[in-house]
């Protein structure tokens, strides 16, 4: 009886601190001592499992918002400012810092192209770029030159009929010379891209080969 009294005293003290269990414990007074101890042990276990440590703070991830230009705004330049998605930076290579304007690079919006990966090299004006497939090149108004990505054409070097062409979309200006048959003289040309096909590296070489 003395042991039962101590058990009741301990349990009542414990559940008094955890009020939501006190009423339930009162119903255990009619149970046999062993059953009472079993239920008491289960209660301790449940309360122990219910304790959780405070959530650890999530790590802070620093992000940088891209500074992009919208249609008609200046792109490129010393800051290498990009155009928004689906816009193309048309450069003015006569400017020292290669600035340009963002324009809509899709010529035919009615064309819906598949996502098939079959790259081709296409040319628009004085620029060669790779396109996902022939459909994408046509959609962007590019003349398809060949299958695969664009590469430097070795036949351009020292060729009086070749024109200076930029390859790829990079904020880099390259200068060289080409022969202008209409004026019968060698003229300097500025092109931009990741690399360039330049017929002549100097005016002297151009004049030596073409005049």
ROBADO-363922 format. One record per residue (C-alpha): residue number from 1; residue in one letter; chain; x negated, y negated, z. Coordinates in Angstrom, 2 decimals. Layout:
NUM	A	A	X	Y	Z
...
This chain:
1	X	A	0.00	0.00	0.00
2	X	A	-2.88	-2.34	0.85
3	X	A	-4.40	-1.73	-2.60
4	X	A	-1.05	-2.42	-4.28
5	X	A	-0.74	-5.68	-2.31
6	X	A	-4.19	-6.80	-3.46
7	X	A	-3.36	-5.89	-7.05
8	X	A	-0.16	-7.93	-6.90
9	X	A	-2.00	-10.87	-5.37
10	X	A	-4.70	-10.89	-8.06
11	X	A	-2.20	-10.48	-10.85
12	X	A	0.10	-13.21	-9.56
13	X	A	-2.84	-15.60	-9.23
14	X	A	-3.96	-14.82	-12.77
15	X	A	-0.56	-15.12	-14.41
16	X	A	0.19	-18.26	-12.44
17	X	A	-2.58	-19.91	-14.48
18	X	A	-1.05	-18.46	-17.62
19	X	A	2.61	-19.30	-17.01
20	X	A	3.96	-17.66	-20.12
21	X	A	3.02	-14.25	-18.66
22	X	A	4.17	-14.72	-15.06
23	X	A	7.81	-13.88	-15.58
24	X	A	6.85	-10.79	-17.50
25	X	A	4.59	-9.64	-14.74
26	X	A	7.40	-9.81	-12.18
27	X	A	9.11	-7.05	-14.13
28	X	A	6.10	-4.81	-13.50
29	X	A	6.76	-4.56	-9.73
30	X	A	8.90	-1.47	-10.25
31	X	A	6.19	0.37	-12.21
32	X	A	3.92	2.94	-10.67
33	X	A	0.49	1.61	-9.62
34	X	A	-1.38	3.34	-12.52
35	X	A	1.10	2.09	-15.11
36	X	A	0.88	-1.38	-13.58
37	X	A	-2.93	-1.37	-13.87
38	X	A	-2.67	-0.20	-17.47
39	X	A	-0.30	-3.01	-18.42
40	X	A	-2.43	-5.52	-16.53
41	X	A	-5.55	-4.41	-18.42
42	X	A	-3.69	-4.77	-21.73
43	X	A	-2.65	-8.29	-20.77
44	X	A	-6.27	-9.26	-20.03
45	X	A	-7.32	-7.81	-23.40
46	X	A	-4.66	-9.74	-25.34
47	X	A	-5.53	-13.03	-23.66
48	X	A	-9.23	-12.43	-24.30
49	X	A	-8.58	-11.74	-27.97
50	X	A	-6.39	-14.83	-28.22
51	X	A	-9.27	-17.13	-27.34
52	X	A	-10.96	-18.64	-30.34
53	X	A	-13.91	-20.93	-30.62
54	X	A	-13.27	-24.39	-32.11
55	X	A	-13.54	-24.34	-35.86
56	X	A	-17.02	-25.27	-37.01
57	X	A	-17.03	-28.44	-39.10
58	X	A	-17.30	-27.76	-42.83
59	X	A	-20.55	-28.89	-44.46
60	X	A	-20.36	-32.20	-46.25
61	X	A	-20.90	-31.93	-50.01
62	X	A	-22.08	-35.11	-51.62
63	X	A	-20.68	-35.70	-55.08
64	X	A	-21.52	-38.29	-57.66
65	X	A	-18.83	-39.77	-59.86
66	X	A	-19.97	-39.94	-63.46
67	X	A	-20.10	-43.45	-64.84
68	X	A	-18.50	-43.01	-68.23
69	X	A	-17.30	-45.42	-70.88
70	X	A	-13.88	-45.32	-72.49
71	X	A	-12.97	-45.95	-76.13
72	X	A	-14.42	-49.20	-77.47
73	X	A	-16.80	-49.68	-74.54
74	X	A	-20.59	-49.74	-74.70
75	X	A	-22.40	-46.43	-74.28
76	X	A	-26.00	-45.32	-74.35
77	X	A	-28.54	-48.05	-73.70
78	X	A	-31.08	-48.08	-70.91
79	X	A	-28.50	-46.69	-68.48
80	X	A	-27.74	-43.77	-70.84
81	X	A	-24.03	-44.26	-70.21
82	X	A	-21.91	-41.41	-71.55
83	X	A	-18.52	-41.61	-73.21
84	X	A	-15.45	-40.00	-71.71
85	X	A	-14.48	-36.51	-72.80
86	X	A	-13.49	-36.21	-76.48
87	X	A	-15.17	-39.53	-77.32
88	X	A	-18.38	-39.98	-79.28
89	X	A	-21.05	-42.63	-78.87
90	X	A	-21.78	-44.22	-82.25
91	X	A	-25.17	-45.86	-81.89
92	X	A	-26.52	-49.04	-83.32
93	X	A	-30.09	-47.94	-83.80
94	X	A	-31.22	-51.41	-84.79
95	X	A	-30.89	-52.37	-81.11
96	X	A	-33.98	-51.75	-79.05
97	X	A	-32.15	-49.95	-76.25
98	X	A	-30.01	-47.74	-78.52
99	X	A	-26.62	-49.02	-77.41
100	X	A	-23.44	-47.90	-79.12
101	X	A	-19.66	-47.86	-78.89
102	X	A	-17.38	-45.04	-77.79
103	X	A	-15.05	-43.88	-80.56
104	X	A	-12.58	-41.05	-80.96
105	X	A	-14.63	-38.26	-82.54
106	X	A	-11.64	-36.18	-83.70
107	X	A	-10.73	-37.04	-87.28
108	X	A	-7.84	-34.63	-87.84
109	X	A	-5.78	-34.22	-84.67
110	X	A	-3.32	-31.91	-86.42
111	X	A	-5.90	-29.13	-86.63
112	X	A	-5.81	-26.68	-83.70
113	X	A	-9.01	-24.69	-83.48
114	X	A	-9.66	-21.32	-81.80
115	X	A	-12.29	-20.97	-79.08
116	X	A	-14.25	-18.48	-81.17
117	X	A	-18.00	-18.97	-80.68
118	X	A	-19.46	-19.06	-84.17
119	X	A	-21.66	-22.19	-84.22
120	X	A	-22.36	-24.19	-87.35
121	X	A	-24.47	-27.22	-88.12
122	X	A	-22.50	-30.19	-89.41
123	X	A	-23.40	-33.70	-90.51
124	X	A	-21.55	-36.99	-90.06
125	X	A	-23.29	-40.00	-91.52
126	X	A	-26.93	-39.98	-90.41
127	X	A	-26.37	-37.47	-87.63
128	X	A	-26.47	-33.68	-87.48
129	X	A	-24.75	-31.87	-84.62
130	X	A	-23.84	-28.33	-83.71
131	X	A	-20.15	-27.38	-83.55
132	X	A	-18.47	-24.43	-81.89
133	X	A	-17.16	-23.11	-85.20
134	X	A	-16.25	-24.25	-88.72
135	X	A	-12.81	-25.33	-87.61
136	X	A	-14.24	-27.68	-84.98
137	X	A	-16.67	-29.17	-87.50
138	X	A	-13.81	-29.83	-89.92
139	X	A	-11.63	-31.22	-87.16
140	X	A	-14.38	-33.71	-86.29
141	X	A	-14.88	-34.70	-89.92
142	X	A	-18.34	-33.19	-90.30
143	X	A	-19.77	-31.71	-93.49
144	X	A	-20.76	-28.12	-92.74
145	X	A	-24.40	-27.56	-93.72
146	X	A	-25.05	-23.99	-92.58
147	X	A	-24.24	-21.40	-89.95
148	X	A	-26.02	-21.60	-86.60
149	X	A	-27.38	-24.56	-84.71
150	X	A	-29.10	-27.49	-86.37
151	X	A	-32.86	-27.27	-86.75
152	X	A	-35.50	-29.45	-88.35
153	X	A	-35.75	-29.03	-92.11
154	X	A	-39.47	-28.87	-93.02
155	X	A	-38.63	-29.86	-96.61
156	X	A	-37.87	-33.42	-95.45
157	X	A	-41.48	-34.31	-94.64
158	X	A	-43.14	-36.40	-97.36
159	X	A	-40.03	-36.06	-99.51
160	X	A	-39.14	-39.21	-101.47
161	X	A	-35.53	-38.08	-101.89
162	X	A	-34.92	-37.24	-98.22
163	X	A	-33.22	-39.51	-95.72
164	X	A	-33.99	-40.01	-92.05
165	X	A	-31.50	-38.00	-89.99
166	X	A	-31.01	-37.66	-86.23
167	X	A	-30.25	-34.27	-84.70
168	X	A	-28.25	-33.77	-81.53
169	X	A	-26.74	-36.21	-79.05
170	X	A	-29.53	-37.74	-76.97
171	X	A	-30.33	-41.32	-76.00
172	X	A	-33.57	-41.41	-77.92
173	X	A	-34.51	-43.65	-80.84
174	X	A	-37.04	-42.48	-83.45
175	X	A	-38.44	-44.65	-86.21
176	X	A	-39.87	-43.76	-89.56
177	X	A	-39.71	-44.60	-93.26
178	X	A	-37.80	-43.38	-96.27
179	X	A	-37.87	-44.29	-99.93
180	X	A	-34.97	-46.37	-101.27
181	X	A	-34.66	-45.56	-104.97
182	X	A	-32.23	-48.42	-105.61
183	X	A	-34.68	-51.07	-104.48
184	X	A	-37.74	-49.00	-105.35
185	X	A	-39.41	-49.62	-102.03
186	X	A	-40.10	-47.93	-98.72
187	X	A	-37.91	-49.05	-95.85
188	X	A	-38.03	-48.48	-92.12
189	X	A	-35.20	-46.45	-90.59
190	X	A	-34.18	-45.97	-86.98
191	X	A	-32.33	-42.81	-86.04
192	X	A	-31.25	-41.36	-82.71
193	X	A	-30.83	-37.94	-81.25
194	X	A	-32.78	-35.22	-79.51
195	X	A	-35.08	-34.92	-82.51
196	X	A	-35.16	-36.28	-86.04
197	X	A	-35.97	-35.47	-89.63
198	X	A	-38.15	-38.36	-90.81
199	X	A	-39.59	-38.32	-94.34
200	X	A	-42.56	-40.56	-93.61
201	X	A	-44.25	-41.64	-90.43
202	X	A	-45.73	-44.78	-91.99
203	X	A	-44.99	-47.20	-94.79
204	X	A	-48.42	-46.55	-96.30
205	X	A	-47.74	-42.83	-96.62
206	X	A	-44.33	-43.50	-98.16
207	X	A	-45.78	-45.87	-100.74
208	X	A	-48.60	-43.47	-101.53
209	X	A	-46.16	-40.64	-102.25
210	X	A	-43.27	-42.48	-103.90
211	X	A	-44.61	-45.54	-105.75
